[in-house]
Amino acid sequence: MPKETYIPCLLQLFRQYGYDGATLAKISEATGLGKASLYHHFPGGKDEMVEAVLDYLERWLVENILPSLQSEGDAVTKLQRMCDRLNELYEGGKQPCLFAILLLGSARDVFHRKVQELFQGWIDAIASVLIEAGMDKELAKQRAEDAAIAIQGSLILSQGLENSAPFQRVIQQLPKELCRVVPI
C-alpha cells in the first residue's frame, strides 16, 4: 500500500502520544507494518512520518478551511463554515490539535517552522475575511489571532476536562464574536 494510506493512523498516534511517546513499536503495532516496512515507506523515520502528517494537514487546510473562508456569503457565514469544518477535524472537540502537541518536547525544534507557517496561513485567512467585511487591518489581525487562541485553548480545556462543551461553545460563538463591532 502507498504510504498515504498510513497517514490517518499516524495522525491519531501523534495526537494521542505526542512525538516522543509515539515509539516505533507503537507505530508498527498500529499500522501493522514491521520496522523494516516503516523505514521502506518513511526512510527518514519518525521525522518523515510527522512531516507527512503535517503535509496532510496542510492539504486539509487548503482544501477545507481556505475555501470556507473564500466562499460566498457574509463574514459570519464564512467563519461559521470554517468552524463547522474544524468541528469535523477535531471530532467535536474530542481530538487534540497536533500543532499544539508538536510544539512540546523534542519535536519543537524540528517542526516549529512548519507549524508556525500553518498557523500564520490560517490566521491570515481569517483576517482577510474580517478586512473584507470592513474591519481595520490591525484589529482584524488581532481578532484572527484571538480565534486561534480560542479554538486552541478550548481544545486543551476540553481534553483536560474530558468534556467537549468548551470547544463546542467556542465553535458556536466564535463567528459572531469575531465580527462584533467595537464600541467607539
C-alpha positions as CSV (number, residue, x, y, z in Angstrom):
1,M,0.0,0.0,0.0
2,P,1.1,3.6,-0.6
3,K,2.4,5.5,2.4
4,E,-0.5,7.9,2.3
5,T,-2.7,5.0,3.5
6,Y,-1.0,5.2,6.9
7,I,-1.3,9.0,7.4
8,P,-4.7,8.9,9.3
9,C,-3.3,6.3,11.7
10,L,-0.1,8.3,12.2
11,L,-2.1,11.4,12.8
12,Q,-4.1,9.6,15.5
13,L,-0.9,8.2,17.1
14,F,0.9,11.5,17.2
15,R,-2.2,13.2,18.6
16,Q,-2.5,10.5,21.3
17,Y,1.1,10.0,22.3
18,G,2.9,13.1,21.0
19,Y,6.2,12.9,19.1
20,D,8.2,11.5,21.9
21,G,5.6,9.0,23.1
22,A,4.8,7.6,19.6
23,T,7.5,5.0,19.6
24,L,8.3,2.9,16.6
25,A,6.9,-0.1,18.4
26,K,3.6,1.7,18.8
27,I,3.6,2.9,15.3
28,S,4.4,-0.6,14.0
29,E,1.6,-2.1,16.0
30,A,-0.9,0.5,15.0
31,T,-0.1,0.4,11.3
32,G,0.6,-3.3,11.1
33,L,3.9,-2.6,9.5
34,G,7.2,-4.1,10.7
35,K,10.0,-1.7,11.4
36,A,11.7,-2.5,8.0
37,S,8.4,-1.7,6.2
38,L,8.0,1.5,8.1
39,Y,11.5,2.6,7.0
40,H,10.7,1.5,3.5
41,H,7.7,3.9,3.4
42,F,9.4,6.5,5.6
43,P,13.2,6.3,5.1
44,G,13.6,9.4,7.3
45,G,12.0,7.6,10.2
46,K,9.6,9.3,12.7
47,D,10.5,12.8,11.5
48,E,9.4,11.9,8.0
49,M,6.2,10.4,9.3
50,V,5.4,13.7,11.1
51,E,6.3,15.7,8.0
52,A,3.9,13.5,6.0
53,V,1.1,14.1,8.6
54,L,1.8,17.9,8.6
55,D,1.6,17.8,4.8
56,Y,-1.7,16.0,5.0
57,L,-3.0,18.7,7.5
58,E,-1.8,21.5,5.2
59,R,-3.6,19.9,2.3
60,W,-6.7,19.6,4.5
61,L,-6.4,23.3,5.5
62,V,-6.1,24.3,1.8
63,E,-9.0,22.1,0.7
64,N,-11.4,22.7,3.6
65,I,-10.6,25.8,5.6
66,L,-9.4,28.2,3.0
67,P,-12.4,27.5,0.6
68,S,-14.8,28.0,3.6
69,L,-13.2,31.4,4.2
70,Q,-13.2,32.4,0.5
71,S,-16.7,31.2,-0.3
72,E,-19.8,33.4,-0.9
73,G,-21.6,35.0,2.0
74,D,-21.0,37.4,4.7
75,A,-18.2,37.2,7.2
76,V,-20.2,35.4,9.9
77,T,-21.3,32.8,7.4
78,K,-17.8,32.2,6.1
79,L,-16.4,31.9,9.7
80,Q,-19.2,29.5,10.6
81,R,-18.3,27.3,7.7
82,M,-14.7,27.3,8.9
83,C,-15.8,26.4,12.4
84,D,-18.0,23.6,11.1
85,R,-15.0,22.1,9.3
86,L,-12.8,22.5,12.4
87,N,-15.6,20.7,14.4
88,E,-15.2,17.8,12.0
89,L,-11.4,17.8,12.1
90,Y,-11.4,17.8,15.9
91,E,-14.3,15.4,16.2
92,G,-16.4,17.8,18.2
93,G,-13.6,18.7,20.5
94,K,-12.7,15.1,21.3
95,Q,-9.4,15.2,19.4
96,P,-6.4,17.4,20.4
97,C,-4.6,19.6,17.9
98,L,-1.4,18.1,16.6
99,F,0.1,21.5,16.1
100,A,0.0,22.2,19.8
101,I,1.4,18.7,20.6
102,L,4.3,19.3,18.2
103,L,5.3,22.5,20.0
104,L,6.2,20.5,23.1
105,G,9.2,18.3,23.8
106,S,11.9,17.5,21.3
107,A,9.6,17.9,18.3
108,R,9.5,21.7,18.8
109,D,13.0,22.3,17.3
110,V,12.3,20.1,14.3
111,F,8.7,21.1,13.4
112,H,8.3,24.6,14.8
113,R,8.8,26.5,11.5
114,K,6.2,24.3,9.7
115,V,3.6,24.6,12.5
116,Q,4.3,28.4,12.6
117,E,3.6,28.6,8.8
118,L,0.4,26.7,9.1
119,F,-0.9,28.8,12.0
120,Q,0.1,32.0,10.2
121,G,-1.7,31.0,7.0
122,W,-4.8,30.2,8.9
123,I,-4.7,33.5,10.9
124,D,-4.1,35.5,7.7
125,A,-7.1,33.8,6.0
126,I,-9.3,34.7,8.9
127,A,-8.0,38.3,9.0
128,S,-8.7,38.6,5.3
129,V,-12.4,37.8,5.8
130,L,-12.6,40.4,8.6
131,I,-10.8,43.0,6.5
132,E,-13.1,42.3,3.5
133,A,-16.0,42.9,5.9
134,G,-14.7,46.3,6.7
135,M,-12.6,45.8,9.8
136,D,-9.4,47.7,10.4
137,K,-6.4,45.7,9.3
138,E,-4.7,45.7,12.8
139,L,-8.0,44.8,14.6
140,A,-8.7,42.0,12.0
141,K,-5.2,40.5,12.7
142,Q,-5.8,40.6,16.5
143,R,-9.2,39.1,16.1
144,A,-7.8,36.3,13.9
145,E,-5.2,35.6,16.5
146,D,-7.9,35.6,19.1
147,A,-9.8,33.0,17.0
148,A,-6.7,30.7,17.1
149,I,-6.3,31.3,20.8
150,A,-10.0,30.5,21.5
151,I,-10.0,27.4,19.4
152,Q,-6.7,26.0,20.7
153,G,-7.5,26.9,24.3
154,S,-10.9,25.3,24.1
155,L,-9.4,22.1,22.7
156,I,-6.9,22.0,25.6
157,L,-9.6,22.7,28.1
158,S,-11.9,20.1,26.5
159,Q,-9.1,17.5,26.7
160,G,-8.3,18.3,30.3
161,L,-11.9,18.2,31.4
162,E,-12.8,15.2,29.2
163,N,-15.8,17.3,28.1
164,S,-16.1,18.8,24.7
165,A,-18.6,21.5,25.8
166,P,-15.9,24.3,25.9
167,F,-14.9,23.6,22.4
168,Q,-18.5,23.4,21.2
169,R,-19.3,26.7,22.8
170,V,-16.3,28.4,21.1
171,I,-17.2,26.9,17.7
172,Q,-20.8,28.2,18.1
173,Q,-20.0,31.7,19.4
174,L,-16.8,32.5,17.6
175,P,-18.1,33.7,14.2
176,K,-20.3,36.4,15.7
177,E,-17.8,37.3,18.3
178,L,-15.1,37.9,15.7
179,C,-17.4,40.1,13.7
180,R,-18.8,42.2,16.6
181,V,-18.4,45.9,16.3
182,V,-16.1,47.6,18.7
183,P,-17.7,50.5,20.5
184,I,-16.1,53.8,19.8
